[in-house]
Amino acid sequence: MTSPQVPIPSEHESHSAEALSAIDQVEALPYSIAFEHLMYDSRLDRTAAYEYAHPEDDTEDSDPIYVDPDIMTTRFPTSLRDSFPKAYYIISKLKITQVDEPTEGKKKKKAPASEKITLSMQFETDDRPHTFSVQDGVGRHDTFTEGFDPVSYPVTPEEALGLAASFVYARQYNPSYPNLPIELSEVALSNVRDPKTHLFEQIIMTLGDHSGHSSVETRAIFDSTKGSPIYAVLTEQEFPDKSSIQNTLQLNEVSDINDLPTSIETRLFQTVMNIEQASEDITAEKQSENYAEQSSTVIDPRVLNFPGIQTTEVISPKDFNRWAYACSHFLRIIKKPMKSYAHLDNFILE
């Protein structure tokens, strides 16, 4: 099956000046601070995640987090010491996720927007798994007793935050300078938000700087008065073990073609690699990567439980009409709201 053809106005032909300009601007959006702020204000949710990166042939951590006695005494949350009474701990298989969703109601410009925060933190120590979760402000710690019976304890969001911070302290700890404060990765957002949410995201990204993979994904939907709404996903990923940073923008437009609901999804991938940290066998062709991919799914509502017909093709952003159309349509939607953030990086849409 070939992809359903979307009508393309003549001014959006792939090699027209207008189309090339639209494509160039969309290619730059994943690295625009202004665009990240617009995505956040229009978000369905924003997810920050960290996971320790294991070698493909190994399930064990080659460099687990060592929380030494000094950190257990000075930095570890005192209220959690009943659950962690030993002098030191070795933390392995760490995973952390924070999901930030806006709640209903008007936002106040000078106050943090109302947010619904979901936290999840998993790790192993002393041959036992531990899970910390917080939802709707209520937290719990699930683990096992020494007899391997399941047990659960109440925790606060602040305790979960303090525990994650102690892991960062452990990663950056220098016994010669035990009182040095931790250094946190910067988060580009300057939008008004809950300080604890902002700090937890910084902690997640900082852990990713040391070991493992970290990412921030923002999902948003943009309504259009002329055409279909566009669902956008901005993903920022860091892979220290691969010396790679990848930003991805995915655009998804739902249209009716021949009276059949059709989802047209376009992804733009951009990868930047720090060659100074990369291995010597990295070739010039692998230093950067920029390509697009489009998928179309047609769902026939007349057929019960029909999963849809899907086709995917790798495309070049410079010579694909539907990609040019999607870029032009998206820029028309965001041009006006982007002006509010243009001062952040002088990113002005034409």
Residue frames as qw, qx, qy, qz and C-alpha x, y, z in Angstrom:
[[0.000, 0.888, 0.459, 0.000, 0.00, 0.00, 0.00],
 [0.392, 0.371, -0.032, 0.841, 1.26, 3.48, -0.81],
 [0.137, -0.346, -0.476, 0.797, 0.90, 6.36, 1.58],
 [0.194, 0.809, 0.555, 0.013, -2.32, 8.38, 1.12],
 [0.399, 0.299, 0.132, 0.856, -1.53, 11.56, -0.72],
 [0.132, -0.709, -0.411, 0.558, -2.17, 14.82, 1.10],
 [0.397, 0.827, 0.274, 0.289, -3.16, 17.70, -1.17],
 [0.545, -0.368, 0.003, 0.754, -0.16, 20.02, -1.42],
 [0.242, 0.929, 0.147, -0.237, -0.69, 23.67, -2.41],
 [0.729, 0.587, -0.029, 0.352, 1.61, 24.74, -5.23],
 [0.013, 0.870, -0.330, 0.365, 3.51, 27.15, -2.97],
 [0.667, -0.546, 0.485, -0.148, 4.51, 24.18, -0.82],
 [0.899, 0.384, -0.202, 0.054, 6.20, 22.23, -3.59],
 [0.860, -0.396, -0.053, 0.316, 9.28, 20.68, -2.14],
 [0.633, 0.026, 0.091, 0.768, 11.88, 22.84, -3.88],
 [0.037, 0.860, 0.244, 0.447, 10.08, 26.18, -3.65],
 [0.217, 0.447, -0.412, 0.764, 11.73, 28.94, -1.62],
 [0.570, -0.468, 0.128, -0.663, 8.79, 28.90, 0.82],
 [0.958, -0.172, -0.201, -0.107, 9.02, 25.15, 1.36],
 [0.710, 0.243, -0.407, 0.521, 12.79, 25.17, 1.86],
 [0.055, -0.506, 0.333, -0.794, 12.50, 28.04, 4.34],
 [0.767, -0.397, 0.025, -0.504, 9.80, 26.19, 6.30],
 [0.946, -0.017, -0.295, 0.131, 11.86, 23.00, 6.40],
 [0.467, 0.398, -0.418, 0.670, 14.98, 24.86, 7.54],
 [0.311, -0.509, 0.274, -0.754, 13.07, 26.52, 10.38],
 [0.902, -0.290, -0.057, -0.316, 11.50, 23.26, 11.56],
 [0.832, 0.184, -0.398, 0.340, 14.93, 21.59, 11.49],
 [0.224, 0.425, -0.428, 0.765, 16.13, 24.25, 13.93],
 [0.581, -0.557, -0.094, -0.586, 13.16, 23.98, 16.32],
 [0.879, -0.301, -0.355, 0.101, 14.47, 21.03, 18.39],
 [0.628, -0.055, -0.269, 0.728, 17.41, 23.20, 19.49],
 [0.052, -0.566, -0.078, -0.819, 15.41, 26.36, 20.16],
 [0.132, -0.147, -0.708, 0.678, 14.96, 27.36, 23.81],
 [0.384, 0.096, 0.035, -0.918, 11.98, 29.49, 22.76],
 [0.649, -0.006, -0.585, -0.487, 10.30, 26.48, 21.17],
 [0.421, -0.093, -0.848, 0.308, 10.90, 24.33, 24.26],
 [0.095, 0.148, 0.483, -0.858, 9.13, 26.97, 26.36],
 [0.550, 0.091, -0.229, -0.798, 6.20, 27.05, 23.94],
 [0.598, -0.025, -0.784, -0.162, 5.97, 23.25, 24.05],
 [0.229, -0.111, -0.780, 0.571, 5.97, 23.34, 27.85],
 [0.288, 0.147, 0.269, -0.907, 3.18, 25.92, 28.05],
 [0.683, 0.154, -0.298, -0.649, 1.10, 23.87, 25.60],
 [0.121, 0.285, -0.949, 0.059, 2.06, 20.52, 27.13],
 [0.816, -0.256, -0.378, -0.355, -0.03, 17.48, 27.62],
 [0.817, -0.561, 0.068, 0.117, 2.82, 16.28, 29.82],
 [0.301, 0.779, -0.525, 0.165, 6.60, 16.47, 30.29],
 [0.963, -0.270, -0.002, 0.019, 8.54, 13.35, 31.26],
 [0.107, 0.769, -0.616, 0.134, 12.10, 13.32, 32.58],
 [0.987, -0.136, 0.016, -0.087, 13.69, 9.88, 32.84],
 [0.034, 0.711, -0.701, 0.046, 17.00, 8.29, 33.80],
 [0.990, -0.084, 0.063, -0.096, 18.16, 4.70, 33.51],
 [0.416, -0.624, 0.611, 0.254, 21.57, 3.21, 34.17],
 [0.691, 0.553, -0.349, -0.307, 23.04, 1.99, 30.88],
 [0.786, -0.290, 0.543, 0.056, 24.09, -1.65, 30.92],
 [0.032, 0.419, -0.763, -0.492, 26.39, -3.17, 28.32],
 [0.707, 0.136, -0.354, -0.597, 24.42, -5.22, 25.83],
 [0.723, 0.066, -0.688, -0.004, 25.80, -8.50, 27.18],
 [0.322, -0.027, -0.701, 0.636, 25.58, -7.65, 30.89],
 [0.363, -0.708, -0.491, -0.355, 22.66, -7.01, 33.24],
 [0.606, -0.587, -0.297, 0.448, 24.83, -5.87, 36.14],
 [0.051, 0.997, -0.050, 0.031, 26.05, -2.32, 36.79],
 [0.777, 0.265, -0.218, 0.528, 29.74, -1.97, 36.02],
 [0.238, 0.233, -0.312, 0.890, 29.88, 1.22, 38.09],
 [0.360, -0.682, -0.632, -0.084, 27.13, 1.18, 40.76],
 [0.117, -0.783, 0.099, -0.603, 26.50, 4.14, 43.05],
 [0.606, -0.140, -0.616, 0.483, 28.48, 3.88, 46.29],
 [0.328, -0.812, -0.077, -0.477, 26.78, 5.80, 49.10],
 [0.544, 0.205, -0.622, 0.524, 29.62, 5.92, 51.60],
 [0.436, -0.510, -0.634, 0.384, 29.29, 6.33, 55.40],
 [0.160, -0.233, -0.126, 0.951, 29.93, 10.07, 55.29],
 [0.282, -0.144, -0.434, -0.844, 27.08, 10.64, 52.83],
 [0.482, -0.432, -0.753, -0.115, 24.80, 8.32, 54.81],
 [0.387, -0.455, -0.506, 0.623, 25.48, 10.48, 57.87],
 [0.106, -0.403, -0.052, 0.907, 25.36, 13.95, 56.33],
 [0.239, 0.189, -0.424, -0.853, 23.34, 13.79, 53.10],
 [0.244, -0.237, -0.909, -0.242, 20.99, 10.82, 53.27],
 [0.454, -0.511, -0.170, -0.710, 17.43, 11.73, 54.39],
 [0.108, -0.278, 0.769, -0.565, 17.32, 11.20, 58.16],
 [0.695, 0.024, 0.292, -0.657, 13.68, 10.11, 58.05],
 [0.867, 0.288, -0.314, -0.258, 14.59, 7.15, 55.80],
 [0.106, 0.564, -0.786, 0.229, 17.35, 5.81, 58.00],
 [0.676, -0.134, 0.598, -0.409, 15.00, 3.29, 59.66],
 [0.892, 0.398, 0.122, -0.179, 14.62, 1.65, 56.24],
 [0.720, 0.546, -0.285, 0.321, 18.33, 2.01, 55.43],
 [0.611, -0.786, 0.090, -0.022, 20.15, 1.47, 58.76],
 [0.893, -0.025, 0.064, 0.445, 23.52, 0.25, 57.44],
 [0.384, -0.642, 0.135, 0.650, 26.70, 2.33, 57.34],
 [0.095, 0.455, -0.491, -0.737, 26.87, 2.36, 53.54],
 [0.733, 0.392, 0.506, -0.229, 24.94, 1.13, 50.50],
 [0.170, -0.214, 0.686, 0.674, 25.71, 0.13, 46.93],
 [0.547, 0.520, 0.325, -0.570, 22.89, 1.19, 44.60],
 [0.190, -0.127, 0.798, 0.557, 22.39, -0.65, 41.32],
 [0.080, 0.422, 0.821, 0.376, 19.85, -0.81, 38.48],
 [0.022, 0.488, 0.361, -0.794, 18.63, 2.72, 39.19],
 [0.100, 0.469, 0.621, 0.619, 15.67, 4.06, 37.20],
 [0.009, -0.472, -0.422, 0.774, 13.92, 7.39, 37.85],
 [0.090, 0.464, 0.610, 0.636, 10.93, 8.95, 36.09],
 [0.056, 0.450, 0.416, -0.788, 9.05, 12.20, 36.71],
 [0.121, 0.496, 0.676, 0.532, 5.87, 13.05, 34.80],
 [0.001, 0.347, 0.270, -0.898, 4.58, 16.63, 34.98],
 [0.070, 0.524, 0.730, 0.432, 1.03, 17.24, 33.77],
 [0.122, -0.173, 0.101, -0.972, -0.85, 20.55, 33.91],
 [0.043, 0.441, 0.848, -0.290, -4.13, 20.59, 35.80],
 [0.058, 0.713, 0.545, 0.437, -7.32, 22.40, 34.93],
 [0.299, -0.841, -0.288, 0.346, -7.78, 26.01, 35.93],
 [0.314, 0.925, -0.051, 0.208, -6.34, 29.40, 35.13],
 [0.766, -0.005, -0.198, 0.612, -2.62, 29.96, 35.43],
 [0.219, -0.961, -0.052, 0.160, -1.27, 32.85, 37.43],
 [0.580, 0.729, -0.232, 0.278, 1.70, 34.56, 35.82],
 [0.033, 0.701, -0.549, 0.455, 3.62, 35.06, 39.07],
 [0.669, -0.334, 0.569, -0.343, 2.81, 31.73, 40.70],
 [0.129, -0.216, 0.936, 0.244, 3.73, 28.16, 39.77],
 [0.617, 0.023, -0.424, -0.662, 1.20, 26.63, 37.42],
 [0.774, -0.216, 0.444, -0.396, -0.92, 23.92, 38.98],
 [0.405, 0.444, -0.776, -0.193, 0.76, 20.60, 38.22],
 [0.944, -0.197, 0.128, -0.231, 0.05, 16.93, 38.67],
 [0.155, 0.675, -0.721, 0.029, 3.37, 15.20, 39.41],
 [0.987, -0.108, 0.015, -0.119, 3.99, 11.46, 39.27],
 [0.014, 0.735, -0.675, 0.055, 7.35, 10.13, 40.49],
 [0.997, -0.053, -0.020, -0.054, 8.84, 6.66, 40.24],
 [0.084, 0.745, -0.652, 0.109, 12.26, 5.52, 41.46],
 [0.992, -0.097, -0.010, -0.083, 13.52, 1.93, 41.41],
 [0.248, 0.690, -0.661, 0.158, 16.83, 0.42, 42.44],
 [0.921, -0.198, -0.335, 0.031, 18.42, -2.59, 44.11],
 [0.060, 0.658, -0.600, 0.451, 20.63, -2.75, 47.18],
 [0.364, -0.289, 0.800, -0.380, 21.46, -5.59, 49.56],
 [0.030, -0.053, -0.958, -0.280, 19.93, -8.01, 47.03],
 [0.146, 0.585, 0.736, -0.307, 16.52, -6.44, 47.49],
 [0.166, 0.485, 0.436, 0.740, 14.50, -4.26, 45.12],
 [0.070, -0.510, -0.442, 0.734, 13.17, -0.89, 46.28],
 [0.130, 0.536, 0.547, 0.629, 10.45, 1.18, 44.63],
 [0.046, -0.437, -0.363, 0.822, 9.57, 4.74, 45.61],
 [0.087, 0.486, 0.641, 0.588, 6.44, 6.21, 44.04],
 [0.032, 0.393, 0.367, -0.843, 4.59, 9.49, 44.50],
 [0.016, -0.402, -0.670, -0.624, 1.20, 10.29, 43.00],
 [0.313, -0.751, -0.360, -0.458, -1.20, 13.09, 43.91],
 [0.148, -0.730, 0.375, -0.552, 1.18, 14.12, 46.70],
 [0.837, -0.387, 0.300, -0.243, 1.05, 10.71, 48.37],
 [0.410, 0.592, -0.693, -0.026, 4.16, 8.53, 48.38],
 [0.920, -0.297, 0.203, -0.153, 5.08, 5.00, 49.32],
 [0.088, 0.626, -0.773, -0.049, 8.20, 2.87, 49.56],
 [0.965, 0.006, 0.022, -0.260, 7.76, -0.76, 48.55],
 [0.224, 0.587, -0.774, 0.074, 10.44, -3.33, 49.34],
 [0.856, -0.158, -0.483, -0.094, 10.98, -6.63, 51.16],
 [0.598, -0.723, 0.308, -0.158, 11.96, -7.55, 54.68],
 [0.062, -0.574, 0.815, 0.046, 15.05, -9.67, 55.43],
 [0.516, 0.067, 0.842, -0.141, 12.68, -12.63, 55.32],
 [0.008, 0.000, 0.678, 0.735, 11.61, -11.49, 51.82],
 [0.091, 0.650, 0.738, -0.153, 8.09, -10.59, 52.85],
 [0.191, 0.571, 0.302, 0.739, 6.66, -7.59, 50.98],
 [0.299, -0.625, -0.446, 0.566, 6.42, -4.41, 53.03],
 [0.221, 0.679, 0.302, 0.632, 5.34, -0.83, 52.31],
 [0.349, -0.474, -0.357, 0.725, 6.13, 2.45, 54.08],
 [0.205, 0.928, 0.311, 0.029, 4.65, 5.92, 53.58],
 [0.530, -0.144, 0.101, 0.829, 7.03, 8.57, 52.22],
 [0.158, 0.849, 0.198, -0.463, 6.72, 12.24, 51.33],
 [0.652, 0.726, 0.063, 0.211, 7.70, 13.83, 47.98],
 [0.054, -0.911, 0.384, -0.142, 10.47, 15.67, 49.85],
 [0.695, -0.424, 0.579, 0.034, 11.92, 12.39, 51.09],
 [0.833, 0.370, 0.363, 0.196, 11.96, 10.95, 47.59],
 [0.362, 0.902, -0.102, 0.212, 13.64, 14.13, 46.34],
 [0.343, -0.800, 0.484, -0.091, 16.24, 13.96, 49.12],
 [0.843, -0.131, 0.509, 0.110, 16.99, 10.32, 48.36],
 [0.726, 0.604, 0.195, 0.265, 17.59, 11.06, 44.66],
 [0.090, 0.943, -0.250, 0.200, 19.79, 14.03, 45.63],
 [0.623, -0.600, 0.501, 0.026, 21.89, 11.77, 47.86],
 [0.868, 0.209, 0.376, 0.248, 22.63, 9.60, 44.82],
 [0.446, 0.837, -0.028, 0.316, 23.95, 12.69, 43.00],
 [0.337, -0.846, 0.392, -0.131, 26.07, 13.55, 46.05],
 [0.841, -0.249, 0.465, 0.122, 27.44, 10.00, 45.94],
 [0.766, 0.520, 0.219, 0.307, 28.36, 10.32, 42.26],
 [0.292, 0.841, -0.113, 0.442, 30.15, 13.65, 42.83],
 [0.670, -0.740, 0.054, 0.017, 31.60, 12.91, 46.25],
 [0.566, 0.554, -0.427, 0.435, 35.26, 13.73, 46.82],
 [0.739, -0.525, -0.356, 0.227, 36.51, 12.60, 50.26],
 [0.510, 0.012, -0.126, 0.851, 39.19, 15.30, 50.12],
 [0.139, -0.092, 0.013, -0.986, 36.45, 17.96, 49.88],
 [0.051, -0.345, -0.934, 0.082, 33.45, 16.37, 51.61],
 [0.087, 0.620, 0.483, -0.612, 31.52, 19.64, 52.00],
 [0.008, 0.148, -0.476, -0.867, 31.48, 20.66, 48.35],
 [0.597, 0.359, 0.351, -0.626, 27.93, 21.28, 47.10],
 [0.611, 0.246, 0.709, 0.251, 26.65, 19.18, 44.23],
 [0.096, 0.357, -0.361, -0.856, 26.64, 20.58, 40.71],
 [0.552, 0.435, 0.671, -0.238, 23.36, 20.19, 38.87],
 [0.312, 0.244, 0.623, 0.674, 22.70, 20.21, 35.14],
 [0.198, 0.271, 0.086, -0.938, 20.91, 23.29, 33.93],
 [0.331, 0.523, 0.785, 0.039, 17.35, 23.00, 32.67],
 [0.201, 0.217, 0.349, 0.889, 16.55, 25.40, 29.85],
 [0.212, -0.706, -0.603, -0.304, 13.04, 26.14, 31.11],
 [0.119, 0.057, -0.361, 0.923, 12.49, 29.45, 32.82],
 [0.459, -0.470, -0.478, -0.582, 8.71, 29.01, 32.86],
 [0.389, -0.412, 0.487, -0.665, 7.17, 29.45, 36.28],
 [0.784, -0.084, -0.585, -0.189, 6.85, 25.96, 37.75],
 [0.786, -0.612, 0.010, -0.086, 7.02, 24.17, 41.09],
 [0.014, 0.799, -0.597, 0.071, 10.64, 24.42, 42.37],
 [0.648, -0.275, 0.704, -0.091, 10.60, 20.76, 43.48],
 [0.828, 0.470, 0.302, -0.040, 9.56, 19.66, 39.98],
 [0.408, 0.864, -0.287, 0.068, 12.35, 21.72, 38.44],
 [0.270, -0.678, 0.673, -0.124, 14.92, 20.39, 40.93],
 [0.800, -0.041, 0.593, -0.082, 13.94, 16.76, 40.43],
 [0.759, 0.645, 0.080, 0.032, 14.35, 17.18, 36.67],
 [0.149, 0.854, -0.484, 0.117, 17.82, 18.65, 37.25],
 [0.559, -0.444, 0.689, -0.126, 18.74, 15.67, 39.44],
 [0.868, 0.280, 0.406, -0.050, 17.57, 13.23, 36.76],
 [0.616, 0.772, -0.109, 0.115, 19.58, 14.96, 34.03],
 [0.125, -0.800, 0.571, -0.138, 22.66, 15.24, 36.29],
 [0.748, -0.216, 0.625, -0.052, 22.64, 11.50, 36.94],
 [0.816, 0.526, 0.234, 0.048, 22.51, 11.04, 33.18],
 [0.253, 0.895, -0.361, 0.070, 25.64, 13.17, 32.83],
 [0.368, -0.602, 0.701, -0.104, 27.55, 10.69, 35.00],
 [0.106, -0.106, 0.975, 0.164, 26.29, 7.34, 33.82],
 [0.332, 0.461, 0.799, -0.199, 23.29, 6.02, 32.01],
 [0.106, 0.365, 0.548, 0.745, 20.80, 7.55, 29.62],
 [0.055, 0.505, 0.500, -0.701, 18.65, 10.55, 30.47],
 [0.091, 0.367, 0.611, 0.696, 15.87, 12.16, 28.48],
 [0.202, 0.406, 0.410, -0.792, 13.22, 14.85, 28.66],
 [0.075, 0.316, 0.780, 0.535, 10.14, 14.40, 26.50],
 [0.232, 0.346, 0.314, -0.853, 7.49, 17.09, 26.13],
 [0.148, 0.392, 0.833, 0.362, 4.20, 16.28, 24.41],
 [0.157, 0.415, 0.214, -0.870, 1.90, 19.07, 23.25],
 [0.345, 0.531, 0.729, 0.261, -1.05, 19.64, 20.97],
 [0.031, -0.317, 0.089, 0.944, -1.55, 22.74, 18.84],
 [0.429, 0.622, 0.631, -0.174, -4.99, 23.60, 17.50],
 [0.200, -0.076, 0.449, 0.867, -5.39, 25.17, 14.08],
 [0.427, 0.532, 0.324, -0.655, -8.20, 27.34, 12.73],
 [0.626, 0.601, -0.292, -0.403, -7.13, 26.40, 9.18],
 [0.583, 0.361, -0.728, -0.014, -6.40, 22.71, 8.98],
 [0.836, -0.317, -0.447, 0.002, -5.93, 19.80, 11.34],
 [0.472, -0.826, 0.288, -0.108, -4.46, 20.14, 14.83],
 [0.645, 0.476, -0.560, 0.211, -0.90, 18.94, 15.22],
 [0.830, -0.554, 0.053, 0.013, 0.35, 16.71, 18.01],
 [0.429, 0.731, -0.450, 0.279, 4.05, 17.40, 18.65],
 [0.876, -0.455, -0.020, 0.161, 6.64, 15.51, 20.68],
 [0.264, 0.825, -0.424, 0.263, 10.00, 17.11, 21.52],
 [0.934, -0.331, -0.040, 0.129, 12.57, 14.67, 22.92],
 [0.151, 0.828, -0.500, 0.203, 16.01, 15.55, 24.24],
 [0.976, -0.205, -0.042, 0.055, 18.29, 12.59, 24.96],
 [0.014, 0.810, -0.580, 0.086, 21.81, 12.25, 26.30],
 [0.994, -0.011, -0.092, 0.050, 23.96, 9.12, 25.98],
 [0.224, -0.860, 0.457, 0.046, 27.26, 9.73, 27.82],
 [0.729, -0.231, 0.621, 0.170, 28.46, 6.19, 27.12],
 [0.659, 0.462, 0.476, 0.353, 28.06, 6.89, 23.40],
 [0.262, -0.343, 0.088, 0.897, 29.16, 10.54, 23.60],
 [0.030, 0.351, 0.660, 0.664, 25.95, 11.46, 21.84],
 [0.218, 0.375, 0.426, -0.794, 23.13, 13.97, 22.17],
 [0.042, 0.284, 0.782, 0.553, 19.98, 13.53, 20.12],
 [0.301, 0.327, 0.336, -0.830, 17.04, 15.91, 19.82],
 [0.082, 0.255, 0.875, 0.403, 13.94, 14.66, 18.03],
 [0.380, 0.238, 0.180, -0.875, 10.82, 16.50, 16.91],
 [0.122, 0.256, 0.933, 0.220, 7.83, 14.40, 15.94],
 [0.371, 0.168, 0.017, -0.913, 4.79, 15.97, 14.26],
 [0.131, 0.261, 0.954, 0.064, 1.53, 14.08, 13.94],
 [0.355, 0.156, -0.070, -0.919, -1.41, 15.41, 11.94],
 [0.322, 0.278, 0.899, -0.109, -4.75, 13.62, 11.87],
 [0.324, 0.267, -0.274, -0.865, -6.87, 14.15, 8.76],
 [0.709, 0.306, 0.572, -0.277, -9.83, 12.56, 7.01],
 [0.116, 0.401, -0.673, -0.611, -8.90, 11.10, 3.63],
 [0.446, -0.075, -0.747, -0.487, -11.76, 9.58, 1.63],
 [0.674, -0.480, -0.067, -0.557, -13.84, 9.75, 4.84],
 [0.886, -0.177, -0.374, 0.209, -11.33, 7.51, 6.66],
 [0.410, -0.894, 0.180, 0.032, -9.51, 8.78, 9.77],
 [0.825, 0.368, -0.165, 0.395, -5.84, 8.97, 8.84],
 [0.501, -0.815, 0.136, 0.259, -2.90, 9.75, 11.09],
 [0.681, 0.617, -0.145, 0.367, 0.12, 11.21, 9.29],
 [0.649, -0.725, 0.089, 0.212, 3.15, 11.15, 11.55],
 [0.604, 0.681, -0.210, 0.355, 6.44, 12.81, 10.65],
 [0.714, -0.629, 0.036, 0.304, 9.64, 12.55, 12.69],
 [0.425, 0.815, -0.290, 0.268, 12.74, 14.64, 12.25],
 [0.869, -0.399, -0.050, 0.290, 15.88, 13.14, 13.79],
 [0.298, 0.842, -0.310, 0.326, 18.95, 15.19, 14.56],
 [0.880, -0.397, -0.074, 0.249, 21.97, 13.71, 16.30],
 [0.193, 0.874, -0.370, 0.249, 25.11, 15.54, 17.39],
 [0.931, -0.206, -0.179, 0.242, 28.14, 13.58, 18.57],
 [0.232, -0.912, 0.337, 0.033, 31.04, 14.91, 20.62],
 [0.843, 0.413, -0.321, 0.123, 33.99, 13.46, 18.73],
 [0.062, 0.670, -0.599, 0.434, 36.50, 14.38, 21.45],
 [0.555, -0.304, 0.640, -0.435, 34.87, 11.81, 23.72],
 [0.916, 0.248, 0.003, -0.316, 34.01, 9.28, 21.03],
 [0.804, -0.237, 0.476, 0.268, 36.07, 6.23, 20.21],
 [0.134, -0.529, 0.523, 0.655, 38.64, 6.38, 17.44],
 [0.265, 0.157, 0.870, 0.384, 36.61, 4.18, 15.10],
 [0.287, 0.749, 0.461, -0.381, 33.87, 6.80, 14.74],
 [0.457, 0.236, 0.470, 0.717, 33.94, 7.94, 11.13],
 [0.031, 0.102, -0.031, -0.994, 33.06, 11.39, 9.84],
 [0.378, -0.264, -0.616, -0.638, 29.78, 10.06, 8.44],
 [0.522, -0.469, -0.706, 0.094, 28.73, 9.02, 11.97],
 [0.255, -0.038, -0.358, 0.897, 29.49, 12.36, 13.58],
 [0.341, 0.245, 0.256, -0.870, 26.10, 13.84, 12.82],
 [0.096, 0.281, 0.918, 0.263, 22.84, 12.53, 11.49],
 [0.316, 0.339, 0.185, -0.866, 19.80, 14.33, 10.12],
 [0.135, -0.108, -0.838, -0.518, 16.92, 12.56, 8.45],
 [0.529, 0.019, 0.242, -0.813, 13.14, 12.39, 8.47],
 [0.032, -0.105, -0.987, -0.119, 10.63, 9.58, 8.38],
 [0.495, -0.006, 0.033, -0.868, 6.91, 9.60, 7.68],
 [0.054, 0.153, 0.986, -0.047, 4.27, 7.02, 8.57],
 [0.479, -0.075, -0.168, -0.858, 0.62, 6.95, 7.54],
 [0.082, 0.134, 0.961, -0.229, -2.05, 4.89, 9.25],
 [0.462, -0.133, -0.344, -0.807, -5.55, 4.51, 7.82],
 [0.178, 0.081, 0.879, -0.434, -8.19, 3.17, 10.18],
 [0.367, -0.222, -0.620, -0.657, -11.44, 1.82, 8.75],
 [0.356, -0.141, 0.562, -0.733, -14.16, 2.24, 11.43],
 [0.798, 0.076, -0.195, -0.565, -16.40, -0.18, 9.52],
 [0.773, 0.134, -0.614, 0.082, -14.16, -3.12, 10.45],
 [0.682, -0.702, 0.053, -0.200, -14.30, -4.08, 14.13],
 [0.739, -0.547, 0.319, 0.232, -10.91, -4.33, 15.86],
 [0.756, 0.549, 0.070, 0.349, -9.10, -3.49, 12.62],
 [0.604, -0.536, -0.024, 0.589, -5.62, -2.28, 13.63],
 [0.201, 0.904, -0.094, -0.365, -5.18, -0.13, 10.53],
 [0.841, 0.383, 0.118, 0.364, -2.95, -0.24, 7.50],
 [0.303, -0.885, 0.179, 0.306, 0.40, 1.36, 8.12],
 [0.795, 0.449, 0.030, 0.408, 3.24, 2.22, 5.81],
 [0.412, -0.821, 0.139, 0.369, 6.57, 3.79, 6.69],
 [0.736, 0.535, 0.064, 0.410, 9.15, 5.29, 4.40],
 [0.515, -0.492, 0.021, 0.702, 12.45, 7.05, 4.98],
 [0.369, 0.856, 0.295, 0.211, 12.35, 10.45, 3.36],
 [0.483, 0.067, -0.057, 0.871, 14.65, 13.37, 2.71],
 [0.037, -0.719, -0.432, 0.544, 13.42, 16.62, 4.29],
 [0.045, -0.494, 0.276, 0.823, 14.61, 18.54, 1.23],
 [0.227, 0.142, -0.673, -0.689, 12.65, 16.74, -1.47],
 [0.091, -0.339, -0.936, 0.037, 9.45, 15.40, 0.07],
 [0.182, -0.454, -0.313, -0.814, 6.23, 17.34, -0.57],
 [0.607, -0.614, -0.469, -0.188, 4.25, 16.07, 2.40],
 [0.621, -0.337, -0.312, 0.635, 7.10, 16.93, 4.76],
 [0.176, 0.164, 0.088, 0.967, 7.21, 20.46, 3.32],
 [0.388, -0.543, -0.424, -0.612, 3.47, 20.77, 3.79],
 [0.679, -0.544, -0.465, 0.164, 3.62, 19.55, 7.42],
 [0.495, -0.165, -0.185, 0.833, 6.42, 22.02, 8.20],
 [0.016, -0.305, -0.219, -0.926, 4.57, 24.95, 6.63],
 [0.526, -0.577, -0.481, -0.399, 1.33, 24.09, 8.40],
 [0.676, -0.464, -0.418, 0.391, 3.05, 23.72, 11.78],
 [0.369, -0.019, -0.081, 0.926, 4.91, 27.02, 11.44],
 [0.212, -0.481, -0.327, -0.785, 1.66, 28.84, 10.68],
 [0.640, -0.593, -0.477, -0.105, 0.22, 27.47, 13.93],
 [0.689, -0.479, -0.256, 0.480, 3.14, 28.38, 16.20],
 [0.420, 0.447, 0.053, 0.788, 4.36, 31.63, 14.60],
 [0.253, -0.749, -0.076, -0.607, 2.27, 33.97, 16.75],
 [0.765, -0.640, -0.048, -0.058, 2.71, 32.23, 20.16],
 [0.828, 0.028, -0.087, 0.553, 6.47, 31.84, 19.54],
 [0.204, 0.724, -0.037, 0.657, 6.86, 35.64, 19.59],
 [0.580, -0.775, 0.013, -0.252, 6.37, 35.63, 23.36],
 [0.842, -0.434, 0.219, 0.233, 9.60, 33.65, 23.76],
 [0.695, 0.650, -0.033, 0.305, 11.70, 35.03, 20.90],
 [0.074, -0.897, 0.347, -0.265, 13.89, 36.98, 23.35],
 [0.834, -0.440, 0.333, 0.000, 15.21, 33.73, 24.85],
 [0.673, -0.180, 0.535, 0.478, 17.32, 32.81, 21.83],
 [0.175, 0.559, -0.274, -0.763, 16.37, 35.35, 19.13],
 [0.219, 0.143, 0.911, 0.319, 14.56, 32.58, 17.28],
 [0.391, 0.456, 0.159, -0.784, 12.07, 34.48, 15.09],
 [0.547, 0.312, 0.759, 0.162, 9.91, 32.61, 12.60],
 [0.031, -0.141, 0.410, 0.900, 9.68, 34.11, 9.13]]
